[in-house]
Amino acid sequence: MSESLKGKVAVLTGAASGFSKATAELFAKQDQCNLVLIDLNEAGLAETAKNCEAFGSKVIYFKGDVTKAETFDAALKACMDNFGKVDYLINYAGGAVKIAPIEEMTDEMNRKIIDLNLTSTIMSCRAFTPQFKAQGFGKIVNVSSVCDRRSWPGWSVYSAAKAAVNAFTKCLYTELRPHGICVTLLVPGGSNTNFQSAEGVSKFEWDESFAVRPEHFADMVYQACALTKGGCVSEMLVFGLAQDISGF
């Protein structure tokens, strides 16, 4: 069973491009869901907001650094000031930053990767949980990676951060379930989005007709959010047929 997202309020990080952009635009196109969008890329963020508004959604958007706690405080305030509630928190923001042998990874770079992928997710959930508890409802989607299931050389620090997102999300599910709050882990396979802007990451060479694309993630997240009360998708693995994920 599913329900319309019309009248609901969704917060999406990383909304200037890729998976998050596609999800925001689908939420708007399908149901004119109210949106609070965050990204550091102001130009891309403005484009996403414009597209969503064209579908009829009310959109609040602002430049924000997800490695800073104040970004999530501002997002929560935007929800409450403009809509009086929040239904969905979708933590897409993250990235590899740099892929290289471990001896080439500085402490500064390692902290940057962990903060962008793990610490940001923890801070986001911490900021919104009191409001979700007060409401007695809400859905959180945290984004891990196929890298928390499959090992590739050079991806060790990023994989460690995403594996931690996995563990954090599963524990949070057990913590928030009694309060009527659903927590979902989304595990994406490789996709040719702006992810390749990370140092040391090249374009995946495969048949794109067999690859997973942003619209696939958007569709799955939409369906998870549209489940009626009591239903919760605890984990979604969305991999492209083009990617070999077998092995260690």
C-alpha positions as YAML, in Angstrom:
chain: A
units: angstrom
residues:
- id: 1
  name: MET
  ca: [0.00, 0.00, 0.00]
- id: 2
  name: SER
  ca: [1.17, 3.51, -0.74]
- id: 3
  name: GLU
  ca: [-0.02, 7.05, -0.30]
- id: 4
  name: SER
  ca: [0.53, 10.38, -1.99]
- id: 5
  name: LEU
  ca: [3.37, 12.62, -0.82]
- id: 6
  name: LYS
  ca: [1.21, 15.69, -1.46]
- id: 7
  name: GLY
  ca: [1.25, 17.93, 1.61]
- id: 8
  name: LYS
  ca: [4.28, 16.13, 3.00]
- id: 9
  name: VAL
  ca: [7.62, 17.80, 3.73]
- id: 10
  name: ALA
  ca: [10.95, 16.34, 2.62]
- id: 11
  name: VAL
  ca: [14.49, 17.50, 3.42]
- id: 12
  name: LEU
  ca: [17.17, 16.43, 0.93]
- id: 13
  name: THR
  ca: [20.89, 17.07, 1.17]
- id: 14
  name: GLY
  ca: [23.16, 17.10, -1.88]
- id: 15
  name: ALA
  ca: [20.25, 18.29, -4.02]
- id: 16
  name: ALA
  ca: [22.26, 20.13, -6.67]
- id: 17
  name: SER
  ca: [22.97, 16.99, -8.68]
- id: 18
  name: GLY
  ca: [22.84, 13.24, -9.04]
- id: 19
  name: PHE
  ca: [20.64, 10.99, -6.94]
- id: 20
  name: SER
  ca: [19.31, 13.76, -4.72]
- id: 21
  name: LYS
  ca: [18.39, 16.05, -7.62]
- id: 22
  name: ALA
  ca: [16.50, 13.23, -9.33]
- id: 23
  name: THR
  ca: [14.68, 12.37, -6.10]
- id: 24
  name: ALA
  ca: [13.64, 15.95, -5.37]
- id: 25
  name: GLU
  ca: [12.35, 16.37, -8.91]
- id: 26
  name: LEU
  ca: [10.39, 13.11, -8.75]
- id: 27
  name: PHE
  ca: [8.82, 14.08, -5.43]
- id: 28
  name: ALA
  ca: [7.77, 17.36, -7.02]
- id: 29
  name: LYS
  ca: [6.56, 15.90, -10.30]
- id: 30
  name: GLN
  ca: [4.55, 13.09, -8.75]
- id: 31
  name: ASP
  ca: [2.94, 14.80, -5.76]
- id: 32
  name: GLN
  ca: [4.12, 18.42, -5.44]
- id: 33
  name: CYS
  ca: [5.78, 17.47, -2.16]
- id: 34
  name: ASN
  ca: [7.06, 20.43, -0.11]
- id: 35
  name: LEU
  ca: [10.85, 20.48, -0.21]
- id: 36
  name: VAL
  ca: [13.79, 21.82, 1.78]
- id: 37
  name: LEU
  ca: [16.93, 21.41, -0.33]
- id: 38
  name: ILE
  ca: [20.58, 21.79, 0.71]
- id: 39
  name: ASP
  ca: [23.88, 21.79, -1.18]
- id: 40
  name: LEU
  ca: [27.13, 23.73, -1.46]
- id: 41
  name: ASN
  ca: [26.68, 24.11, -5.22]
- id: 42
  name: GLU
  ca: [24.44, 27.16, -5.41]
- id: 43
  name: ALA
  ca: [23.96, 27.13, -9.18]
- id: 44
  name: GLY
  ca: [22.99, 23.46, -9.29]
- id: 45
  name: LEU
  ca: [20.78, 23.85, -6.24]
- id: 46
  name: ALA
  ca: [18.93, 26.78, -7.79]
- id: 47
  name: GLU
  ca: [18.32, 24.74, -10.95]
- id: 48
  name: THR
  ca: [16.87, 21.84, -8.95]
- id: 49
  name: ALA
  ca: [14.64, 24.22, -7.00]
- id: 50
  name: LYS
  ca: [13.42, 25.87, -10.20]
- id: 51
  name: ASN
  ca: [12.57, 22.51, -11.74]
- id: 52
  name: CYS
  ca: [10.68, 21.44, -8.62]
- id: 53
  name: GLU
  ca: [8.76, 24.70, -8.41]
- id: 54
  name: ALA
  ca: [7.73, 24.29, -12.05]
- id: 55
  name: PHE
  ca: [5.98, 21.07, -11.02]
- id: 56
  name: GLY
  ca: [4.09, 22.94, -8.30]
- id: 57
  name: SER
  ca: [6.12, 22.23, -5.19]
- id: 58
  name: LYS
  ca: [6.88, 24.84, -2.57]
- id: 59
  name: VAL
  ca: [10.66, 24.85, -2.24]
- id: 60
  name: ILE
  ca: [12.98, 26.29, 0.39]
- id: 61
  name: TYR
  ca: [16.64, 25.97, -0.53]
- id: 62
  name: PHE
  ca: [19.93, 27.25, 0.80]
- id: 63
  name: LYS
  ca: [23.65, 26.76, 0.52]
- id: 64
  name: GLY
  ca: [24.82, 24.59, 3.38]
- id: 65
  name: ASP
  ca: [27.85, 22.58, 4.43]
- id: 66
  name: VAL
  ca: [26.71, 19.18, 5.74]
- id: 67
  name: THR
  ca: [29.87, 18.82, 7.80]
- id: 68
  name: LYS
  ca: [28.59, 21.68, 10.00]
- id: 69
  name: ALA
  ca: [25.89, 21.06, 12.61]
- id: 70
  name: GLU
  ca: [24.36, 24.49, 12.05]
- id: 71
  name: THR
  ca: [23.32, 23.45, 8.54]
- id: 72
  name: PHE
  ca: [20.87, 20.92, 9.95]
- id: 73
  name: ASP
  ca: [19.64, 23.30, 12.62]
- id: 74
  name: ALA
  ca: [18.83, 25.75, 9.81]
- id: 75
  name: ALA
  ca: [17.09, 23.04, 7.77]
- id: 76
  name: LEU
  ca: [14.90, 22.02, 10.71]
- id: 77
  name: LYS
  ca: [14.03, 25.66, 11.38]
- id: 78
  name: ALA
  ca: [13.10, 26.11, 7.70]
- id: 79
  name: CYS
  ca: [10.75, 23.13, 7.94]
- id: 80
  name: MET
  ca: [9.03, 24.34, 11.08]
- id: 81
  name: ASP
  ca: [8.80, 28.00, 10.04]
- id: 82
  name: ASN
  ca: [7.38, 27.22, 6.61]
- id: 83
  name: PHE
  ca: [5.49, 23.96, 7.01]
- id: 84
  name: GLY
  ca: [5.14, 23.23, 10.73]
- id: 85
  name: LYS
  ca: [6.44, 19.67, 10.40]
- id: 86
  name: VAL
  ca: [8.86, 17.38, 8.59]
- id: 87
  name: ASP
  ca: [7.99, 13.98, 7.15]
- id: 88
  name: TYR
  ca: [11.14, 12.79, 5.37]
- id: 89
  name: LEU
  ca: [14.85, 13.34, 5.95]
- id: 90
  name: ILE
  ca: [16.98, 12.02, 3.07]
- id: 91
  name: ASN
  ca: [20.72, 12.22, 3.65]
- id: 92
  name: TYR
  ca: [22.20, 11.89, 0.17]
- id: 93
  name: ALA
  ca: [25.18, 14.22, 0.62]
- id: 94
  name: GLY
  ca: [28.53, 12.42, 0.60]
- id: 95
  name: GLY
  ca: [31.37, 11.53, -1.69]
- id: 96
  name: ALA
  ca: [34.63, 9.71, -2.16]
- id: 97
  name: VAL
  ca: [36.71, 12.94, -2.16]
- id: 98
  name: LYS
  ca: [39.91, 10.98, -2.94]
- id: 99
  name: ILE
  ca: [40.60, 7.39, -3.96]
- id: 100
  name: ALA
  ca: [44.22, 6.30, -3.51]
- id: 101
  name: PRO
  ca: [46.49, 3.77, -1.78]
- id: 102
  name: ILE
  ca: [46.36, 4.20, 2.00]
- id: 103
  name: GLU
  ca: [49.91, 5.58, 2.27]
- id: 104
  name: GLU
  ca: [48.83, 8.50, 0.06]
- id: 105
  name: MET
  ca: [45.89, 9.40, 2.29]
- id: 106
  name: THR
  ca: [46.72, 12.20, 4.73]
- id: 107
  name: ASP
  ca: [45.06, 12.54, 8.11]
- id: 108
  name: GLU
  ca: [43.36, 15.69, 6.86]
- id: 109
  name: MET
  ca: [41.93, 13.89, 3.83]
- id: 110
  name: ASN
  ca: [40.77, 10.94, 5.94]
- id: 111
  name: ARG
  ca: [38.96, 13.23, 8.35]
- id: 112
  name: LYS
  ca: [37.35, 15.05, 5.43]
- id: 113
  name: ILE
  ca: [35.99, 11.79, 3.98]
- id: 114
  name: ILE
  ca: [34.70, 10.60, 7.34]
- id: 115
  name: ASP
  ca: [33.09, 13.96, 8.14]
- id: 116
  name: LEU
  ca: [31.40, 14.23, 4.75]
- id: 117
  name: ASN
  ca: [29.97, 10.73, 4.76]
- id: 118
  name: LEU
  ca: [29.55, 9.63, 8.37]
- id: 119
  name: THR
  ca: [29.64, 12.64, 10.70]
- id: 120
  name: SER
  ca: [27.22, 14.57, 8.49]
- id: 121
  name: THR
  ca: [24.71, 11.73, 8.63]
- id: 122
  name: ILE
  ca: [24.97, 11.46, 12.41]
- id: 123
  name: MET
  ca: [24.54, 15.22, 12.87]
- id: 124
  name: SER
  ca: [21.55, 15.33, 10.53]
- id: 125
  name: CYS
  ca: [19.74, 12.52, 12.33]
- id: 126
  name: ARG
  ca: [20.55, 14.03, 15.71]
- id: 127
  name: ALA
  ca: [19.10, 17.40, 14.69]
- id: 128
  name: PHE
  ca: [15.80, 16.03, 13.37]
- id: 129
  name: THR
  ca: [15.12, 13.19, 15.81]
- id: 130
  name: PRO
  ca: [13.55, 15.33, 18.58]
- id: 131
  name: GLN
  ca: [11.01, 16.72, 16.11]
- id: 132
  name: PHE
  ca: [10.23, 13.28, 14.69]
- id: 133
  name: LYS
  ca: [9.71, 11.97, 18.24]
- id: 134
  name: ALA
  ca: [7.46, 14.89, 19.12]
- id: 135
  name: GLN
  ca: [5.36, 14.21, 16.01]
- id: 136
  name: GLY
  ca: [5.32, 10.45, 16.51]
- id: 137
  name: PHE
  ca: [6.16, 9.88, 12.86]
- id: 138
  name: GLY
  ca: [8.82, 10.43, 10.20]
- id: 139
  name: LYS
  ca: [11.08, 8.60, 7.81]
- id: 140
  name: ILE
  ca: [14.86, 8.88, 7.54]
- id: 141
  name: VAL
  ca: [16.87, 7.59, 4.59]
- id: 142
  name: ASN
  ca: [20.64, 7.32, 5.02]
- id: 143
  name: VAL
  ca: [22.88, 6.52, 2.08]
- id: 144
  name: SER
  ca: [25.71, 4.02, 2.27]
- id: 145
  name: SER
  ca: [27.44, 2.44, -0.76]
- id: 146
  name: VAL
  ca: [28.16, -0.85, -2.44]
- id: 147
  name: CYS
  ca: [31.62, -0.17, -1.01]
- id: 148
  name: ASP
  ca: [30.33, -1.29, 2.38]
- id: 149
  name: ARG
  ca: [29.66, -4.72, 0.81]
- id: 150
  name: ARG
  ca: [32.41, -5.11, -1.78]
- id: 151
  name: SER
  ca: [36.12, -4.24, -1.59]
- id: 152
  name: TRP
  ca: [38.19, -2.39, -4.19]
- id: 153
  name: PRO
  ca: [41.79, -1.15, -3.87]
- id: 154
  name: GLY
  ca: [42.13, 2.52, -3.04]
- id: 155
  name: TRP
  ca: [38.63, 2.83, -1.60]
- id: 156
  name: SER
  ca: [39.50, 1.83, 1.98]
- id: 157
  name: VAL
  ca: [38.74, 5.07, 3.86]
- id: 158
  name: TYR
  ca: [35.56, 5.82, 1.92]
- id: 159
  name: SER
  ca: [34.43, 2.21, 2.40]
- id: 160
  name: ALA
  ca: [35.09, 2.42, 6.13]
- id: 161
  name: ALA
  ca: [33.00, 5.59, 6.39]
- id: 162
  name: LYS
  ca: [30.12, 4.04, 4.46]
- id: 163
  name: ALA
  ca: [30.28, 0.83, 6.49]
- id: 164
  name: ALA
  ca: [29.91, 3.01, 9.57]
- id: 165
  name: VAL
  ca: [26.85, 4.68, 8.03]
- id: 166
  name: ASN
  ca: [25.43, 1.18, 7.61]
- id: 167
  name: ALA
  ca: [25.99, 0.29, 11.28]
- id: 168
  name: PHE
  ca: [24.75, 3.66, 12.53]
- id: 169
  name: THR
  ca: [21.56, 3.41, 10.48]
- id: 170
  name: LYS
  ca: [20.71, -0.09, 11.63]
- id: 171
  name: CYS
  ca: [21.18, 0.88, 15.27]
- id: 172
  name: LEU
  ca: [19.12, 4.02, 14.75]
- id: 173
  name: TYR
  ca: [16.30, 1.91, 13.32]
- id: 174
  name: THR
  ca: [16.10, -0.04, 16.58]
- id: 175
  name: GLU
  ca: [16.24, 3.17, 18.59]
- id: 176
  name: LEU
  ca: [13.51, 5.05, 16.70]
- id: 177
  name: ARG
  ca: [11.15, 2.24, 15.70]
- id: 178
  name: PRO
  ca: [9.20, 2.37, 19.02]
- id: 179
  name: HIS
  ca: [8.51, 6.06, 18.33]
- id: 180
  name: GLY
  ca: [6.86, 5.41, 14.97]
- id: 181
  name: ILE
  ca: [9.92, 6.55, 13.02]
- id: 182
  name: CYS
  ca: [11.21, 4.54, 10.07]
- id: 183
  name: VAL
  ca: [14.94, 4.49, 9.31]
- id: 184
  name: THR
  ca: [16.07, 3.15, 5.93]
- id: 185
  name: LEU
  ca: [19.53, 2.34, 4.59]
- id: 186
  name: LEU
  ca: [19.97, 2.92, 0.84]
- id: 187
  name: VAL
  ca: [22.95, 1.06, -0.65]
- id: 188
  name: PRO
  ca: [23.71, 2.38, -4.15]
- id: 189
  name: GLY
  ca: [25.88, 0.71, -6.74]
- id: 190
  name: GLY
  ca: [28.26, 2.70, -8.93]
- id: 191
  name: SER
  ca: [26.70, 5.30, -11.21]
- id: 192
  name: ASN
  ca: [28.11, 7.88, -13.60]
- id: 193
  name: THR
  ca: [27.06, 11.07, -11.86]
- id: 194
  name: ASN
  ca: [29.26, 13.93, -10.61]
- id: 195
  name: PHE
  ca: [30.72, 11.36, -8.19]
- id: 196
  name: GLN
  ca: [33.59, 11.12, -10.69]
- id: 197
  name: SER
  ca: [34.74, 14.60, -9.66]
- id: 198
  name: ALA
  ca: [36.53, 12.94, -6.73]
- id: 199
  name: GLU
  ca: [40.30, 12.74, -7.01]
- id: 200
  name: GLY
  ca: [41.39, 9.41, -8.46]
- id: 201
  name: VAL
  ca: [37.93, 8.37, -9.69]
- id: 202
  name: SER
  ca: [37.40, 7.97, -13.41]
- id: 203
  name: LYS
  ca: [34.23, 7.44, -15.40]
- id: 204
  name: PHE
  ca: [32.88, 3.92, -15.16]
- id: 205
  name: GLU
  ca: [33.29, 2.27, -18.55]
- id: 206
  name: TRP
  ca: [30.24, 0.14, -19.17]
- id: 207
  name: ASP
  ca: [27.05, -0.09, -21.18]
- id: 208
  name: GLU
  ca: [24.92, 2.68, -19.65]
- id: 209
  name: SER
  ca: [21.73, 0.87, -20.67]
- id: 210
  name: PHE
  ca: [22.66, -1.73, -18.03]
- id: 211
  name: ALA
  ca: [23.84, 0.79, -15.44]
- id: 212
  name: VAL
  ca: [21.99, 2.15, -12.45]
- id: 213
  name: ARG
  ca: [21.09, 5.82, -12.88]
- id: 214
  name: PRO
  ca: [19.80, 8.63, -10.64]
- id: 215
  name: GLU
  ca: [16.18, 8.00, -11.64]
- id: 216
  name: HIS
  ca: [16.42, 4.45, -10.30]
- id: 217
  name: PHE
  ca: [17.37, 5.69, -6.85]
- id: 218
  name: ALA
  ca: [14.71, 8.38, -6.99]
- id: 219
  name: ASP
  ca: [12.04, 5.81, -7.78]
- id: 220
  name: MET
  ca: [13.07, 3.47, -4.95]
- id: 221
  name: VAL
  ca: [13.26, 6.25, -2.36]
- id: 222
  name: TYR
  ca: [9.89, 7.57, -3.49]
- id: 223
  name: GLN
  ca: [8.32, 4.15, -3.03]
- id: 224
  name: ALA
  ca: [9.86, 3.72, 0.42]
- id: 225
  name: CYS
  ca: [8.57, 7.12, 1.54]
- id: 226
  name: ALA
  ca: [5.10, 6.49, 0.09]
- id: 227
  name: LEU
  ca: [4.50, 3.36, 2.18]
- id: 228
  name: THR
  ca: [1.57, 3.85, 4.51]
- id: 229
  name: LYS
  ca: [2.04, 4.07, 8.27]
- id: 230
  name: GLY
  ca: [3.50, 0.95, 9.81]
- id: 231
  name: GLY
  ca: [5.43, -0.07, 6.72]
- id: 232
  name: CYS
  ca: [9.17, 0.46, 6.69]
- id: 233
  name: VAL
  ca: [11.79, -0.54, 4.15]
- id: 234
  name: SER
  ca: [14.76, -1.15, 6.41]
- id: 235
  name: GLU
  ca: [17.31, -1.58, 3.60]
- id: 236
  name: MET
  ca: [17.43, -1.06, -0.16]
- id: 237
  name: LEU
  ca: [20.25, -2.35, -2.36]
- id: 238
  name: VAL
  ca: [20.07, -0.78, -5.81]
- id: 239
  name: PHE
  ca: [22.81, -2.03, -8.13]
- id: 240
  name: GLY
  ca: [23.23, -1.74, -11.87]
- id: 241
  name: LEU
  ca: [23.55, -4.88, -13.98]
- id: 242
  name: ALA
  ca: [26.62, -3.30, -15.55]
- id: 243
  name: GLN
  ca: [28.63, -3.46, -12.34]
- id: 244
  name: ASP
  ca: [30.33, -6.64, -11.13]
- id: 245
  name: ILE
  ca: [29.84, -6.75, -7.37]
- id: 246
  name: SER
  ca: [30.90, -10.35, -6.85]
- id: 247
  name: GLY
  ca: [33.92, -11.32, -4.82]
- id: 248
  name: PHE
  ca: [35.44, -10.14, -1.54]
...
